[in-house]
């Protein structure tokens, strides 16, 4: 069974506020699925989000 991340755990990993993660989800900047009233994020979607952010920043 696939494991999912909560917005709160993503916020802790990225050192941002929960509010910021929810904003990224609503704006579809970060892929996630709303299951009932809870958002869940696949680890591979978080990895892709980080890689894209890195490429837009000072990365490659």
N, C-alpha and C positions, 0 to 999 in steps of 0.2 A: 504494500500500500504506500502510495506517495505521501511524503510529509509536506506539510504546508507551514508557512511562517505567518505569524500575526503581524499587524502593522506595528504593534508595540515592540516586538522583537526586532523588526527591521529598523525602527527608530533607534533602539539601543545600539545595534550594530553600526549604524551610520553616524551616531552621535548627533541626531537631530530630534526635534520634538515630534510627538505623535501627530500633532496637528499638521506638520509638514508632510508626513507620509500619507495621511488621509487626503491632503490636497493633491499630491502627486497621483494618487489613485483616482480621484474624481476627475482630474484633468487628463487622465489616461497617459501620463508620463511614465508611470510604473504600472505594469500589467498586474491585475489581480482579479479575483472572482468574489462576488458578494454572495455568501451562502446564508440565506436568511437575513439577519441584520449584521452579520460578521463578515469582514473582509479577510481574505486569505491570499497569500502570495506564494507562488512556487519558487523554490531556491534558484532555479535556472533563470526565472524572470528577473529576480533581484540581481543575479550575476550580469545579465544582459544590460540592465539599467545602469549598473556601475560602469561597465565597459563603455557604454555609449556616453556617459557623463565624462569619463576619462578622456575619450577621443575628442569631445567638444572642448575640453579644458586645455591644460598644458601638455596633455599626453601626445600620442602619435601625430 
